[in-house]
Amino acid sequence: MGSVTARLTDSWKLGPLEVPNRVMLAPLAGIGNWFVRLQAKRYGAGMAVSEMVSSHAIHHRNVRTCEEMLRIHPQERRTGPVSIQLFGADPEVMRSAAAYAAGSGADALDLNMGCPVPKVCKTGAGAALLDQPDLAVAVARAACEGSGLPVTVKLRSGRRPGETSGLALARRLVAEAGVAAIALHPRSAAVHHKGRPDYELAARLAGELDAPVILSGGLREREEILAAFEQTGASAVMLARGALGNPWLFSSLLGDRAVEPEREQVVAELRWTIAAAVEHLGADRATRWMRKAYPWYATRLGLERHDEKAMQESLQRAGTLREVDDLLQSCIRGDRSAAQALAV
Ligand SMILES: Cc1cc2nc3c(=O)[nH]c(=O)nc-3n(C[C@H](O)[C@H](O)[C@H](O)COP(=O)(O)O)c2cc1C
């Protein structure tokens, strides 16, 4: 079911859903909330997937999970579907969580069967499900039945290098559970996010699976993304680390040429993100949340290496968002002293 002649700007079908193009935002734990997804959508992403959300926490109606992590902004849907990623290894809990997520407004669900983190695998979820294919199929079937939505599953190629259990599981998930698409990250779980993804393996799956394959892994630069899309025949690509602080990657893939943003645009985008974080989390939590995001943007400010480091450290050290704003102002003015004063 590979899309050999497709272009990234072409629409495609995910079950009954029409996805307007083939560039997506990948699920990113602790990051992919509504405003990060909305940012990707503002720059053209055809679909965005949430950070992973615990099916148990939803089932037990954890307030922060249900109100914060499942929050969908109405504008997110203006340019394509919103998918919520769930993780868990208990089919009945997954059925209940999937129904709740559907009721919260998700257009599609994605199931995490690729996370290598011990905290998740210890519970039998994430990549541990690669070793439990019958259970994995039962979990996916429960998600499909519970939600009534198109369900995708995000998989690794296997748990250990050289293994291809992910491909065998992909076939079963589609044939036996009714999964609408497979997102494949063709690295083994053991290597986490390191090393070269095996695009040949992704091409093999795309060529033989009776459902769309979405490619994840190693997709950072425009040219390499275009090459990987062509090489694998995947139906869509999913940007992860390459999209952090770089929503321009979406527009450059969907437009004719790559345009690097000016410093003012980077600062404006950072300010947009800060304002959204404050709206979502309140000023105190937003101040802390933003600390992980500053390095993503600092590298795009076009500063000398030393000034970039000073700016990044000053932003992360700032105790209030007012201080952050002053630093950004100084950066636009090209005033080095403010960041350096705070960096010492
Ligand atoms: C900080 C971080 C958080 C991630 N969180 C998730 C997650 O919640 N669910 C998931 O399926 N994959 C998660 N991933 C994996 C990414 O979706 C993606 O598959 C991986 O980063 C490979 O793509 P890349 O090499 O282009 O970054 C995460 C990756 C990173 C770096």
Ligand as a Chemical Component Dictionary entry (heavy atoms), coordinates in Angstrom:
data_LIG
# 
_chem_comp.id                   LIG 
_chem_comp.type                 NON-POLYMER 
_chem_comp.pdbx_formal_charge   0 
_chem_comp.three_letter_code    LIG 
# 
loop_
_chem_comp_atom.comp_id 
_chem_comp_atom.atom_id 
_chem_comp_atom.alt_atom_id 
_chem_comp_atom.type_symbol 
_chem_comp_atom.charge 
_chem_comp_atom.model_Cartn_x 
_chem_comp_atom.model_Cartn_y 
_chem_comp_atom.model_Cartn_z 
_chem_comp_atom.pdbx_ordinal 
LIG C1  C1  C 0 11.437 13.737 23.920 1  
LIG C2  C2  C 0 10.781 12.624 23.145 2  
LIG C3  C3  C 0 9.545  12.168 23.539 3  
LIG C4  C4  C 0 8.926  11.129 22.827 4  
LIG N1  N1  N 0 7.692  10.697 23.222 5  
LIG C5  C5  C 0 7.045  9.745  22.511 6  
LIG C6  C6  C 0 5.731  9.355  22.870 7  
LIG O1  O1  O 0 5.122  9.860  23.824 8  
LIG N2  N2  N 0 5.149  8.382  22.119 9  
LIG C7  C7  C 0 5.783  7.800  21.052 10 
LIG O2  O2  O 0 5.199  6.929  20.403 11 
LIG N3  N3  N 0 7.009  8.183  20.685 12 
LIG C8  C8  C 0 7.643  9.140  21.385 13 
LIG N4  N4  N 0 8.883  9.558  20.986 14 
LIG C9  C9  C 0 9.471  9.029  19.747 15 
LIG C10 C10 C 0 9.176  9.977  18.579 16 
LIG O3  O3  O 0 7.793  10.054 18.309 17 
LIG C11 C11 C 0 9.909  9.524  17.301 18 
LIG O4  O4  O 0 9.444  8.260  16.925 19 
LIG C12 C12 C 0 11.435 9.449  17.539 20 
LIG O5  O5  O 0 11.905 10.637 18.168 21 
LIG C13 C13 C 0 12.176 9.232  16.225 22 
LIG O6  O6  O 0 12.036 10.328 15.375 23 
LIG P1  P1  P 0 13.255 11.395 15.156 24 
LIG O7  O7  O 0 14.509 10.581 15.002 25 
LIG O8  O8  O 0 12.840 12.128 13.903 26 
LIG O9  O9  O 0 13.285 12.252 16.384 27 
LIG C14 C14 C 0 9.547  10.554 21.698 28 
LIG C15 C15 C 0 10.805 11.027 21.316 29 
LIG C16 C16 C 0 11.419 12.043 22.008 30 
LIG C17 C17 C 0 12.759 12.539 21.557 31 
# 
loop_
_chem_comp_bond.comp_id 
_chem_comp_bond.atom_id_1 
_chem_comp_bond.atom_id_2 
_chem_comp_bond.value_order 
_chem_comp_bond.pdbx_ordinal 
LIG C1  C2  SING 1  
LIG C2  C3  SING 2  
LIG C2  C16 DOUB 3  
LIG C3  C4  DOUB 4  
LIG C4  N1  SING 5  
LIG C4  C14 SING 6  
LIG N1  C5  DOUB 7  
LIG C5  C6  SING 8  
LIG C5  C8  SING 9  
LIG C6  O1  DOUB 10 
LIG C6  N2  SING 11 
LIG N2  C7  SING 12 
LIG C7  O2  DOUB 13 
LIG C7  N3  SING 14 
LIG N3  C8  DOUB 15 
LIG C8  N4  SING 16 
LIG N4  C9  SING 17 
LIG N4  C14 SING 18 
LIG C9  C10 SING 19 
LIG C10 O3  SING 20 
LIG C10 C11 SING 21 
LIG C11 O4  SING 22 
LIG C11 C12 SING 23 
LIG C12 O5  SING 24 
LIG C12 C13 SING 25 
LIG C13 O6  SING 26 
LIG O6  P1  SING 27 
LIG P1  O7  DOUB 28 
LIG P1  O8  SING 29 
LIG P1  O9  SING 30 
LIG C14 C15 DOUB 31 
LIG C15 C16 SING 32 
LIG C16 C17 SING 33 
# 
